[in-house]
Amino acid sequence: MRISELSERSGVSPASIKYYIREGLLPGGERTGYNSTEYDESHVGRLRLIRALIDTGGLTVAAARKVIGAIDDPGISLDHVLGIAQQAMPESAEPPSDIALDRVRAVMRERGWSTVAENPGITLAATALDDFAATGRTDLTALLSRYAAAIDLIAEADLDFVAARGGDRDQAAETVVVGIALGDVLLAGLRRIAQESLTHRRYRGGVVPSDRKEPS
């Protein structure tokens, strides 16, 4: 297919396609003439992955390039792909307090979690605790243990799904990356749905306000 069709199929403008090729995120097409280049289905899939990482996952172009490079390198094991993808995700600019870090590490010990020292989740969780404190809601830290127990189940589901990809290393690596970049967004959406549903059950006898029901 020509670049115009690739653009239509992927929803990415020709200018952006050329930019991603220059930046090393997207392989170039096959030159079929002096001013003619052909692309295939692999380019469509890769463009959709790039947009998912950048638009929904919030990665910079540089971070997306690093993550995609890990997917494409068969010499990088899946656990290292996981680490690269985690490190690529956006982080808070302010370092967390030692008090918050200690609380997170205490929950890690409670759950029997072991990670490398620089796992970005530690900083991310501690930053959230600091933000609780900044709003005067340190009582919300009491949720840590219950949240951690739920997250254990989610992480297990993540890895079970990766394992189910079988021996296809490239597909498993892409699954790891997409799961990290988009999984947090999915979980946030499901959490909001479940919160409202449970609120209706607990406080309204399961009745959804008529002005808030989904149209049938």
Backbone as numpy.savetxt, mean C-alpha at the origin, in Angstrom:
# Nx Ny Nz CAx CAy CAz Cx Cy Cz
0.17 -2.30 -30.21 -0.68 -1.10 -30.21 0.20 0.14 -30.21
-0.31 1.22 -30.78 0.41 2.48 -30.80 0.21 3.19 -29.46
0.97 4.26 -29.24 0.91 4.93 -27.95 -0.46 5.55 -27.69
-1.16 5.94 -28.76 -2.50 6.51 -28.58 -3.45 5.47 -28.01
-3.37 4.23 -28.49 -4.22 3.17 -27.97 -3.81 2.78 -26.56
-2.50 2.75 -26.32 -2.01 2.45 -24.97 -2.54 3.48 -23.99
-2.54 4.74 -24.40 -3.05 5.81 -23.55 -4.53 5.61 -23.26
-5.29 5.26 -24.29 -6.73 5.06 -24.11 -7.00 3.86 -23.22
-6.26 2.79 -23.41 -6.48 1.57 -22.63 -6.10 1.74 -21.17
-5.04 2.49 -20.92 -4.51 2.62 -19.55 -5.04 3.83 -18.81
-5.56 4.82 -19.55 -6.01 6.05 -18.91 -4.87 6.98 -18.57
-3.69 6.74 -19.13 -2.51 7.57 -18.89 -2.19 8.34 -20.17
-1.93 9.62 -20.05 -1.68 10.44 -21.23 -0.39 10.02 -21.93
-0.30 10.25 -23.24 0.95 9.93 -23.96 2.17 10.63 -23.36
1.99 11.87 -22.91 3.11 12.60 -22.32 3.60 11.90 -21.06
2.66 11.41 -20.23 3.04 10.71 -19.00 3.69 9.37 -19.31
3.18 8.69 -20.34 3.78 7.42 -20.75 5.24 7.62 -21.12
5.51 8.64 -21.93 6.89 8.93 -22.34 7.75 9.31 -21.12
7.15 10.02 -20.17 7.87 10.42 -18.96 8.24 9.18 -18.14
7.30 8.24 -17.99 7.59 7.04 -17.22 8.67 6.19 -17.89
8.69 6.20 -19.20 9.74 5.48 -19.91 11.10 6.14 -19.64
11.14 7.46 -19.71 12.40 8.18 -19.45 12.88 7.95 -18.02
11.92 7.86 -17.07 12.28 7.71 -15.67 12.58 6.26 -15.28
12.42 5.34 -16.22 12.76 3.95 -15.94 11.67 3.16 -15.24
10.46 3.69 -15.17 9.36 2.96 -14.56 8.69 2.02 -15.55
8.74 2.37 -16.82 8.05 1.63 -17.86 9.04 1.28 -18.96
9.10 0.01 -19.36 10.01 -0.34 -20.46 9.53 0.28 -21.76
10.46 0.60 -22.62 10.09 1.17 -23.90 9.40 0.14 -24.79
8.68 0.63 -25.77 8.04 -0.27 -26.72 9.02 -0.78 -27.76
8.53 -1.58 -28.67 9.37 -2.13 -29.74 9.32 -1.20 -30.95
10.49 -0.74 -31.37 10.56 0.14 -32.52 10.25 -0.66 -33.79
9.25 -0.23 -34.54 8.86 -0.93 -35.77 9.10 -0.08 -37.00
9.64 1.09 -36.81 9.92 1.97 -37.94 10.64 3.21 -37.46
10.93 4.12 -38.37 11.67 5.32 -38.02 10.95 6.12 -36.94
9.64 6.24 -37.04 8.88 7.03 -36.08 7.67 6.24 -35.56
7.88 4.94 -35.37 6.77 4.07 -34.98 7.22 3.12 -33.89
6.43 3.05 -32.81 6.73 2.17 -31.67 5.48 1.40 -31.29
5.64 0.12 -31.05 4.51 -0.73 -30.67 4.61 -1.12 -29.20
3.45 -1.16 -28.54 3.36 -1.56 -27.14 2.42 -2.76 -27.04
2.50 -3.47 -25.90 1.63 -4.64 -25.74 0.93 -4.63 -24.40
0.27 -5.74 -24.07 -0.52 -5.82 -22.85 0.31 -5.62 -21.59
1.59 -6.00 -21.65 2.44 -5.83 -20.46 2.59 -4.36 -20.11
2.57 -3.50 -21.13 2.67 -2.06 -20.88 1.39 -1.53 -20.24
0.26 -2.07 -20.65 -1.01 -1.66 -20.04 -1.01 -2.01 -18.55
-0.61 -3.25 -18.24 -0.58 -3.68 -16.84 0.41 -2.90 -16.01
1.57 -2.61 -16.58 2.59 -1.87 -15.84 2.13 -0.43 -15.58
1.48 0.19 -16.56 0.99 1.56 -16.35 -0.06 1.61 -15.25
-0.92 0.63 -15.22 -1.93 0.59 -14.16 -1.28 0.41 -12.79
-0.22 -0.39 -12.74 0.52 -0.55 -11.49 1.18 0.76 -11.09
1.80 1.44 -12.03 2.47 2.71 -11.72 1.48 3.72 -11.16
0.32 3.85 -11.83 -0.67 4.82 -11.37 -1.21 4.44 -10.00
-1.37 3.15 -9.74 -1.86 2.72 -8.43 -0.86 3.08 -7.34
0.42 2.86 -7.61 1.46 3.17 -6.63 1.53 4.66 -6.35
1.44 5.47 -7.41 1.61 6.91 -7.27 0.33 7.60 -6.81
-0.78 7.30 -7.48 -2.04 8.01 -7.19 -2.68 7.56 -5.88
-2.82 6.26 -5.71 -3.49 5.75 -4.51 -2.51 5.48 -3.38
-1.36 4.90 -3.72 -0.38 4.58 -2.70 0.40 5.78 -2.19
0.41 6.86 -2.96 1.10 8.07 -2.53 2.61 8.05 -2.70
3.15 7.12 -3.49 4.59 7.06 -3.69 5.05 8.16 -4.63
6.26 8.62 -4.42 6.88 9.52 -5.38 7.32 8.71 -6.59
7.65 9.40 -7.66 8.14 8.72 -8.85 9.42 7.95 -8.53
10.30 8.57 -7.76 11.56 7.91 -7.40 11.31 6.65 -6.57
10.36 6.73 -5.62 10.05 5.57 -4.79 9.39 4.47 -5.62
8.50 4.86 -6.52 7.85 3.88 -7.38 8.87 3.18 -8.26
9.85 3.92 -8.77 10.91 3.32 -9.59 11.69 2.28 -8.80
11.98 2.58 -7.56 12.73 1.64 -6.73 11.92 0.38 -6.46
10.64 0.55 -6.18 9.77 -0.59 -5.91 9.61 -1.46 -7.15
9.38 -0.83 -8.29 9.21 -1.58 -9.53 10.51 -2.30 -9.91
11.63 -1.66 -9.63 12.91 -2.31 -9.87 13.06 -3.57 -9.04
12.54 -3.55 -7.82 12.60 -4.74 -6.96 11.72 -5.84 -7.51
10.55 -5.47 -8.04 9.67 -6.47 -8.65 10.37 -7.15 -9.82
11.04 -6.36 -10.63 11.63 -6.87 -11.87 12.95 -7.61 -11.67
13.55 -7.49 -10.50 14.86 -8.12 -10.26 14.66 -9.50 -9.63
14.86 -10.57 -10.39 14.65 -11.92 -9.84 15.65 -12.28 -8.74
16.71 -11.50 -8.63 17.70 -11.77 -7.59 17.30 -11.24 -6.23
16.21 -10.47 -6.15 15.74 -9.94 -4.88 14.64 -10.84 -4.33
14.85 -11.37 -3.15 13.88 -12.29 -2.54 12.62 -11.54 -2.13
11.55 -12.31 -1.94 10.26 -11.69 -1.61 10.30 -10.92 -0.30
11.05 -11.41 0.68 11.10 -10.68 1.94 11.81 -9.34 1.77
12.79 -9.29 0.86 13.45 -8.01 0.59 12.56 -7.09 -0.24
11.76 -7.66 -1.14 10.78 -6.85 -1.88 9.82 -6.20 -0.89
9.38 -6.98 0.10 8.49 -6.46 1.14 9.13 -5.28 1.86
10.39 -5.44 2.25 11.09 -4.37 2.96 11.26 -3.13 2.10
11.59 -3.32 0.84 11.76 -2.18 -0.07 10.44 -1.44 -0.24
9.35 -2.19 -0.40 8.04 -1.56 -0.57 7.63 -0.80 0.69
7.88 -1.38 1.85 7.54 -0.69 3.10 8.33 0.59 3.26
9.61 0.53 2.96 10.46 1.71 3.10 10.08 2.81 2.11
9.46 2.43 1.00 9.10 3.40 -0.03 7.85 4.19 0.30
7.04 3.70 1.22 5.79 4.38 1.53 6.05 5.71 2.22
5.15 6.69 2.02 5.34 8.02 2.62 5.44 7.93 4.14
6.30 8.76 4.72 6.48 8.78 6.16 6.26 10.18 6.71
6.06 10.25 8.03 5.92 11.54 8.69 7.27 12.24 8.73
7.24 13.56 8.59 8.48 14.33 8.61 9.06 14.46 10.01
8.20 14.42 11.02 8.65 14.61 12.40 8.96 13.27 13.06
10.14 13.12 13.67 10.45 11.87 14.38 9.58 11.73 15.62
9.15 10.51 15.95 8.30 10.32 17.12 9.08 10.43 18.42
8.35 10.57 19.51 8.98 10.67 20.82 9.43 9.30 21.31
10.36 9.30 22.26 10.83 8.03 22.84 9.70 7.33 23.59
8.82 8.11 24.21 7.70 7.52 24.95 6.81 6.73 24.01
6.49 7.33 22.85 5.63 6.65 21.88 6.33 5.41 21.32
7.61 5.54 21.03 8.35 4.39 20.51 8.36 3.25 21.52
8.53 3.58 22.79 8.54 2.54 23.83 7.19 1.83 23.90
6.11 2.57 23.73 4.78 1.95 23.77 4.58 1.00 22.60
5.04 1.41 21.43 4.92 0.54 20.27 5.75 -0.72 20.46
6.96 -0.56 20.95 7.83 -1.73 21.14 7.28 -2.66 22.22
6.59 -2.10 23.20 5.97 -2.94 24.22 4.88 -3.83 23.62
4.10 -3.26 22.71 3.07 -4.05 22.03 3.71 -5.09 21.12
4.82 -4.73 20.49 5.54 -5.71 19.67 5.98 -6.90 20.51
6.48 -6.62 21.70 6.89 -7.73 22.58 5.69 -8.55 23.00
4.60 -7.88 23.28 3.37 -8.56 23.69 2.88 -9.53 22.61
3.00 -9.12 21.34 2.53 -9.95 20.23 3.60 -10.92 19.75
4.83 -10.79 20.25 5.91 -11.64 19.79 6.41 -11.27 18.41
6.25 -10.00 18.04 6.69 -9.53 16.72 8.19 -9.26 16.74
8.87 -9.62 15.68 10.30 -9.29 15.53 10.51 -8.70 14.15
11.18 -7.57 14.08 11.44 -6.88 12.81 12.85 -6.31 12.84
13.26 -5.82 11.70 14.51 -5.06 11.67 14.26 -3.74 12.39
15.30 -3.15 12.92 15.15 -1.94 13.73 14.54 -0.79 12.95
14.81 -0.74 11.63 14.35 0.40 10.84 12.99 0.16 10.19
12.26 -0.87 10.61 10.93 -1.08 10.03 10.12 0.21 10.15
9.62 0.75 9.02 8.94 2.05 9.06 7.63 2.04 9.84
7.05 0.86 10.03 5.81 0.78 10.79 5.98 1.22 12.23
7.15 1.01 12.79 7.40 1.39 14.18 7.28 2.91 14.32
7.96 3.62 13.43 7.90 5.08 13.45 6.50 5.59 13.15
5.84 4.97 12.19 4.50 5.40 11.80 3.51 5.25 12.95
3.55 4.10 13.61 2.64 3.88 14.73 2.95 4.82 15.89
4.24 5.02 16.17 4.61 5.92 17.27 4.19 7.35 16.98
4.29 7.76 15.72 3.86 9.11 15.35 2.37 9.29 15.60
1.59 8.25 15.31 0.15 8.32 15.57 -0.12 8.48 17.07
0.66 7.79 17.91 0.49 7.92 19.36 0.82 9.34 19.81
1.86 9.92 19.23 2.20 11.30 19.55 1.07 12.25 19.15
0.44 11.97 18.02 -0.68 12.80 17.57 -1.87 12.64 18.51
-2.09 11.43 19.02 -3.14 11.25 20.05 -2.86 12.17 21.24
-1.60 12.13 21.68 -1.21 12.93 22.84 -1.38 14.42 22.57
-1.05 14.84 21.34 -1.14 16.26 21.00 -2.59 16.76 21.04
-3.54 15.86 20.81 -4.95 16.24 20.87 -5.55 16.02 22.26
-4.70 15.60 23.21 -5.18 15.36 24.56 -5.89 14.03 24.74
-5.74 13.12 23.77 -6.44 11.84 23.83 -5.47 10.68 24.01
-4.66 10.77 25.05 -3.74 9.66 25.33 -4.49 8.39 25.70
-5.78 8.53 26.10 -6.57 7.36 26.45 -6.74 6.41 25.26
-6.60 6.95 24.04 -6.76 6.12 22.85 -5.64 5.09 22.70
-4.55 5.29 23.42 -3.47 4.30 23.35 -3.91 2.97 23.94
-5.01 2.97 24.69 -5.53 1.71 25.24 -5.99 0.76 24.14
-6.18 1.30 22.93 -6.62 0.47 21.80 -5.47 -0.34 21.19
-4.25 -0.03 21.57 -3.10 -0.64 20.91 -3.14 -2.16 20.87
-3.40 -2.78 22.00 -3.36 -4.24 22.06 -4.43 -4.88 21.20
-5.65 -4.32 21.22 -6.72 -4.89 20.41 -6.45 -4.66 18.92
-5.92 -3.50 18.59 -5.56 -3.24 17.20 -4.48 -4.22 16.74
-3.49 -4.44 17.58 -2.38 -5.33 17.22 -2.88 -6.75 16.98
-3.81 -7.20 17.80 -4.36 -8.55 17.62 -5.08 -8.66 16.28
-5.84 -7.63 15.92 -6.54 -7.64 14.64 -5.56 -7.59 13.48
-4.51 -6.79 13.62 -3.51 -6.65 12.56 -2.77 -7.95 12.33
-2.56 -8.73 13.39 -1.93 -10.04 13.23 -2.72 -10.89 12.24
-4.04 -10.88 12.37 -4.89 -11.66 11.47 -4.79 -11.14 10.03
-4.74 -9.82 9.90 -4.66 -9.23 8.57 -3.32 -9.56 7.91
-2.23 -9.44 8.68 -0.90 -9.74 8.14 -0.81 -11.20 7.72
-1.44 -12.08 8.50 -1.44 -13.50 8.16 -2.20 -13.74 6.86
-3.33 -13.04 6.70 -4.09 -13.15 5.45 -3.27 -12.66 4.26
-2.54 -11.57 4.47 -1.67 -11.03 3.41 -0.67 -12.08 2.93
0.04 -12.67 3.88 1.10 -13.60 3.52 0.55 -14.92 2.99
-0.61 -15.35 3.50 -1.25 -16.55 2.96 -1.60 -16.34 1.50
-2.07 -15.14 1.17 -2.44 -14.85 -0.21 -1.21 -14.85 -1.11
-0.10 -14.28 -0.63 1.14 -14.29 -1.40 1.60 -15.73 -1.64
1.54 -16.54 -0.59 1.97 -17.94 -0.70 1.11 -18.70 -1.71
-0.16 -18.32 -1.82 -1.07 -19.00 -2.74 -0.75 -18.71 -4.20
0.14 -17.70 -4.44 0.51 -17.41 -5.82 1.41 -18.49 -6.39
1.83 -19.43 -5.55 2.64 -20.54 -6.03 4.07 -20.14 -6.34
4.62 -20.75 -7.37 6.04 -20.54 -7.69 6.30 -19.38 -8.62
5.29 -18.61 -8.96 5.49 -17.47 -9.86 6.04 -16.30 -9.06
7.36 -16.17 -9.07 8.02 -15.16 -8.25 7.60 -13.76 -8.63
7.50 -13.46 -9.93 7.16 -12.11 -10.37 5.75 -11.72 -9.93
4.81 -12.65 -10.05 3.45 -12.36 -9.62 3.38 -12.17 -8.11
4.12 -13.02 -7.38 4.14 -12.89 -5.92 4.74 -11.55 -5.50
5.82 -11.13 -6.19 6.46 -9.86 -5.85 5.52 -8.70 -6.11
4.80 -8.75 -7.23 3.85 -7.68 -7.52 2.71 -7.68 -6.51
2.29 -8.87 -6.09 1.23 -8.96 -5.08 1.67 -8.30 -3.77
2.91 -8.54 -3.37 3.45 -7.93 -2.16 3.41 -6.41 -2.26
3.87 -5.88 -3.38 3.96 -4.44 -3.56 2.57 -3.80 -3.61
1.69 -4.36 -4.41 0.34 -3.80 -4.52 -0.39 -3.90 -3.19
-0.19 -5.01 -2.49 -0.84 -5.18 -1.18 -0.41 -4.13 -0.18
0.86 -3.77 -0.19 1.35 -2.75 0.73 0.85 -1.37 0.32
0.98 -1.06 -0.97 0.63 0.28 -1.43 -0.86 0.57 -1.35
-1.68 -0.43 -1.64 -3.12 -0.21 -1.68 -3.87 -0.82 -0.51
-3.21 -1.75 0.19 -3.88 -2.43 1.30 -4.31 -1.49 2.41
-3.47 -0.51 2.73 -3.84 0.44 3.79 -5.08 1.23 3.41
-5.19 1.59 2.13 -6.36 2.33 1.66 -7.60 1.45 1.76
-7.48 0.19 1.35 -8.60 -0.75 1.42 -9.04 -0.94 2.87
-8.08 -1.14 3.76 -8.42 -1.34 5.16 -9.12 -0.13 5.76
-8.67 1.07 5.39 -9.31 2.28 5.89 -10.75 2.35 5.43
-11.00 1.98 4.18 -12.36 1.99 3.67 -13.24 0.98 4.38
-12.75 -0.24 4.53 -13.52 -1.28 5.22 -13.77 -0.91 6.68
-12.79 -0.29 7.31 -12.96 0.11 8.71 -14.10 1.11 8.85
-14.17 2.07 7.95 -15.25 3.06 8.01 -16.62 2.42 7.82
-16.70 1.45 6.88 -17.96 0.74 6.66 -18.37 -0.02 7.91
-17.40 -0.77 8.48 -17.69 -1.58 9.66 -18.06 -0.71 10.87
-17.39 0.43 11.02 -17.71 1.31 12.15 -19.16 1.79 12.08
-19.59 2.22 10.88 -20.97 2.69 10.77 -21.97 1.56 10.99
-21.67 0.41 10.39 -22.59 -0.73 10.54 -22.74 -1.13 12.01
-21.62 -1.20 12.72 -21.67 -1.58 14.13 -22.39 -0.53 14.96
-22.20 0.74 14.60 -22.90 1.82 15.30 -24.41 1.67 15.15
-24.86 1.33 13.95 -26.30 1.11 13.73 -26.82 -0.05 14.58
-26.03 -1.12 14.64 -26.47 -2.29 15.41 -26.53 -1.99 16.90
-25.53 -1.24 17.38 -25.47 -1.00 18.83 -26.43 0.08 19.30
-26.63 1.10 18.49 -27.37 2.26 18.98 -28.70 2.52 18.26
-28.92 1.82 17.14 -30.16 2.06 16.40 -30.92 0.78 16.09
-30.56 -0.29 16.77 -31.24 -1.55 16.54 -31.05 -2.08 15.13
-29.95 -1.72 14.52 -29.64 -2.20 13.18 -30.30 -1.39 12.08
-31.01 -0.31 12.44 -31.71 0.50 11.44 -30.78 1.57 10.87
-30.69 1.61 9.54 -29.89 2.63 8.87 -30.77 3.83 8.58
-30.35 5.05 8.94 -31.15 6.24 8.64 -31.54 6.27 7.16
-32.80 6.56 6.87 -33.30 6.48 5.50 -32.55 7.41 4.55
-32.08 8.55 5.06 -31.38 9.49 4.18 -29.94 9.09 3.93
-29.49 7.99 4.54 -28.10 7.57 4.35 -27.98 6.20 3.70
-29.14 5.59 3.35 -29.09 4.29 2.73 -28.55 4.38 1.29
-27.87 3.31 0.90 -27.41 3.24 -0.48 -28.61 3.14 -1.38
-28.61 3.83 -2.52 -29.74 3.71 -3.45 -29.86 2.29 -3.97
-31.09 1.79 -4.09 -31.32 0.42 -4.54 -31.32 0.34 -6.06
